[in-house]
Amino acid sequence: MFEMFEVKKESQDVLENLLEYYLYDFNNYYDDDLNDKGRFEFIDVKPYINNENNKAYIIKVNNKYAGFILIKKTAELNSIEEFWIMPKYRKGMFAFKVLNSIFSQMNGKVEFLILNKNARWLKTVNYWIHKNYQVLKVQNVKKWDTEDFTKFTILV
């Protein structure tokens, strides 16, 4: 069983700490270095905190931190900007249970990107999405002029 908590200003530091682990985990795919303070720099979480159009959720399992999800909302669609589950919790269908929970709170179109270098996750998500949701569009996109992603647009 898991719980998701919307991140508020008082728990912003927890989200920032989880992002460090996320970026460490993704260092397998990117060639990023640490900054002069020994940290990764990537995402400013402020636009996700206390903003009605954007949401950040921390995921917990048995009251222990297990991951997070960052979402941007527009009138046209919901965009999952970042989603990360700690390796310890990547067994079974846990990530998809979290995604199903998030999708159940949304109406309409949902969009998300998956890094093509993350081939195993891309293959798994592609199969799961096509099996469980109406897929409106799948396309290859380039981000930061260097990285190839697959963008999924689905209807929930």
N, C-alpha and C positions, 0 to 999 in steps of 0.2 A: 504494500500500500504506500502511496506517496501523497504529499501535499504540495500545493503551490501557493506561494505568498507573493502578493504584489510588492515590489520594492518601493519603499518610501525613503525620504531623505535620511532618516535615522539608520537605515540599513544599507545605504549606498556603499559604505566601505566593504561590506560583505560581498556585494556584487563585484566591486573592483578587485577584491582578492580572488574571487572565483575566475574572473577574467584572466588573471595572471596564470592560473593553472591551465585554462583553456588555450592561451597563447603558447604556453610551454608544450602542451599536448600537440598543438598544430605546428610546432617547430619541425616536426618530421616532414612537413610539406612545404614550409616556407624557410627561407634562408635569413630570418630576422635575427638581429643581435640585440642584446640588452642595452639599455641606455646607460648614461653615466651614473645612475643611481642603482644599477643592477636590476632594472625592471624592464618589462616589455611596454611599449607604447602602442596603443591601437585605437581603442574605443573610448570616447567621452560618454559616460553614462548619464550625464545631466539631462540630455534631451529625452531620456526614458523615465525620469523620476518626476512624479507629480505633473504629468502632462496628459491631458485627456486623449490626445491623438496617438501617443506612444505608450507602450507598457513594457515593464520588465518584471519578470517573475523569477523567484528563487525556488528551486525544487528541493524538497527534503524527503528522505526515506527514514522512517523510524527516528524522526527529529534530528537527522544528520544531513548536512549539505550534500546534495547529489548532482546539482547542475543549475542551469538557468536558461531562460529564453527571452529574447528581445524582439519586440513587435512594433512595427510602425503601421498606423492605420490612416487610410485616406477614404474619401467618399467612394472611390472605385474598388479598393481592395485592401486586404490585410497582408502585410509583408513580414515574414519571419526573417529578421535581419541576422540573428545569431542564435544558435541552439547548441548546447553542450551538456553532455552527461558524463560524469566521472567514469573512468574505465571500470571501476569496481561494479558499477550498475549497468553495464552494457550487455548484460546477459538476458536471455529470453527475449521478450518483446517489450521491455521496459520503455525504451525511447518512443515506441509507437503508442504505448498506453498514454504517455505524456502528450504526444502530438494529438491523439484522439481527444483527449481532455481539452486541449487548447482549441482544436477545431470545433468542438461542440459549443464553444462560447462565441464562435464567429458565424457570420452569415455572408454568403456571397463568395467572391473570389479570394483565394489565398495564393500568395506567391512566395517562393523561396528558392535560394540558390544552393547548389552543392558543388564543392570544389571537385573538378574532374580527377585530380591526383588522388583523392580519397575514394578510390575505385570501389572498394568493398561496400562502403556506406552508400555510394551512388547507386550501385547495382541493387542493394537491398531496398532502398527507398523507392527506386523506380518500380520494382516489383510490387511493393506494398501499396504505393499510391495508385497504380493502375488497377489493382485488385479491389481497393476499398473506396475510391473516390472517382468522380467524373473529372478526367484530365482534359483541360481546355487547350493547353499548349505546353510543349516541351521544346526548348530551344537552347542552343549553345551561345554563351555570351562571354565576353572578355571583360575583366574588371582590373583596374589599376594598370591597364595596358600590358599586363604581364601574365595574368592568371586566367585559365579557362574554367568556366563553370557551366553547369547545366541548370537552366532556370525552369522550374515547374510552375504552372498556373493551374489551379484546380478549383472546383466548385464544391463548397461544403454546405 
